[in-house]
Amino acid sequence: MAYKLWYWPSIQGRGEFVRLALEGAEIAYEDCARGVGEEGLMADLNDRTGRTPFAPPYLELDGLVIAQVANILMYLGERHGLAPSTMADRLWLNQLQLTIADLVAEVHNVHHPVAMMDYYDDQKPEAVRAAKQFREERLPKYLGHLEDAVQANPGDWLIDHKWSYADTSLFQVIEGLRYMFPKRMKTLEPDHPNLVRIHDQVAGLPGIKAYLKSDRRLAFNTDGIFRAYPELDAV
């Protein structure tokens, strides 16, 4: 039976981190809201009782419902061999995934630094200020930590000698940052060659290559997490 993935149908967002792991491993899944729309997604979420997800994305299989990106990926990693075998290595991989989640949250806060539900245009001056600090201080710190994490592993990937869900997540981070901050990333990428290398290796995986060429891969847009506002970018 295929997994049921529930996430907003018109954006990549946080759901894309789950999609990439599924696509890379060529695991069957149904992207449910692509069929029933946002109203169908909200109806499914609101009709649930008991141990319910707080928000999408969430993954469903045979009555089991898992929410939160890192939690979903940890489950898929252990079930489908997308994570290492030892407890110490699995915890390290999950730690990196949680750090990526922190980075993604800060990326979102760049263009919505005052209020999540307000329009970007209503907080543009504050966003310009937040973007400057993020570009100059936070982004190099995150990329430096992830670069060090790659260097700590003797293999070709973030851990072991086989790609994991954290590698596909790293691919999405680099893709999103290139879209949102093309000038800044052009400056920073030479200092982080291993992140670029892993990005390119993920892009070459057969499942990912096919996914990127398909209509299942939505384009980045100004409704998602990574948003390209030229006034927020600089070298």
PyMOL commands that set and color helices and strands:
alter all, ss='L'
color gray80, all
select helices_A, chain A and resi 15-24+33-47+69-80+87-111+120-151+165-180+182-191+193-203+206-213+230-232
alter helices_A, ss='H'
color red, helices_A
select strands_A, chain A and resi 3-6+29-31+58-61+64-67
alter strands_A, ss='S'
color yellow, strands_A
deselect
rebuild
show_as cartoon
